[in-house]
Amino acid sequence: MPRMRCSVRAALLMLAPLAAACSDIGAPSRADYYEWRSVQGTDTLNFHWPPEFLPVRIWAEDQFSLPLYADSSIAAWKRVFLYHEWDAVRVTDSTAADVIVRYGPPPAGDDILLDRLSLEGRAADCQATTLPHVDNARQVHLPMHVYISARFAPELPATQACLALTLTHEIGHTLGIFRHSPRPEDLMYSNPTVAAPSERDRNTAEVLYHTPANVSPAARP
Amino acid sequence: MGTHLAAMRIPLLVAGLLAMAVPTRLAAQTDYYLRAGVTGWSTLVSDFIAGEVSAKPALAPSVFAGIGHSIAPRYRAGVELAASSGGVRSRYGSTEGDLGSLRTASALALLDGGIAGGLRWQAGLGFLHYFAGGDAGLLASATTRLLVGGGVDFRRPLLSRFDLTIAARYDFHRFTSPALRSHGYSGAQGVQRVSLSVGLARGYR
């Protein structure tokens, strides 16, 4: 009898971890996010890069450390995604790029665009504009263009920091966040002051990539 | 799977060197073995982001090396080292993504007993180490988890000094990672693995 009791105890001990193995991880609530979709008239544009376009190829003009800031921007946004929903690499050939980052103001006029969506990020010492050209067929023309420039001397440390965070903000637009956060503590606030995506930016980007898109990228150039 | 087999070259080499390093004049009560096989995994993470999300490792080539010593007429104690390398896929909605490669190494302290004929059972406790994989994602950083496992193996004389050994293993651990914790995940996911392997054993008959 004692031997049987011992066997039952041993069997229960072996089964206990089996039961524990069935439990799931506790996922965080991602309810705290902001509206990322752009409303154009009566149309709501929801864009994200489909898996076959990953990694997104980003080219940055070799001016005032923009390639360096592009690398850190890519790294900051990659950390947001647990399941590789978005990925990007910096390329050295602008003709092979999906996103082109240039130093300077955006060109005037939009004569070749059916629709033009302008997303501006403004920090204290610099400014930028991202132009995802969305046409009536709900296609984003590639490459997307990002224009970034300093208000004052671009070589000043404060301006450099501004260029870095503003570029991270603009890369946030290129990945599909077509609107600004209403909260100043988020990177995607219209006048950003934080250098990296906040928890709310992260929630927004994650929900965006798990919501079916109605805008897709056009064929690569 | 070819790339993961290539990634197994170093664990295979280490296991082979370990086997060669064991003195040929081992005591009769000591045995050692080397096996190769595949490991199947249950889901690594079940998540919800506007819909169900899961990450599941693919069938992974694995190598096992172990040594055991008699501690009683019917029982042996030993250590088993294992390494595996395979891919991980994510799935959400209609999208299936590649999360890169998953490389693990484990060490299990095993208790081993006879059942009948060449059939033996094993049960043990140890650690499973996940190597860092890539610069982002849920496996970006290395992590080590407690591992509990067991199984059976069957031996049959093959050569004058070697036995053919076939083993089935089951183990489980609770998975989480630094990336998951930094994203606010709590607790851990119970992960179960099953492996089948075949190899050579020497020293105990």
Interface residues (C-beta under 8 A of the other chain):
Chain A: M14 P17 L18 A20 A21 C22 S23 D24 I25 G26 A27 P28 R30 P51 A75 K78 R79 F81 L82 Y83 H84 E85 D87 E199 R202 E206 V207 Y209 H210 T211 P212
Chain B: V45 S46 D47 F48 I49 A50 G51 V53 A55 S90 Y92 G93 T95 E96 G97 D98 L99 G100 A123 D135 A136 G137 L138 A140 V148 G150 F172 R174 F175 T176 A179 L180 H183 G184 Y185 S186 G187 A188 Q189 G190 V191 Q192
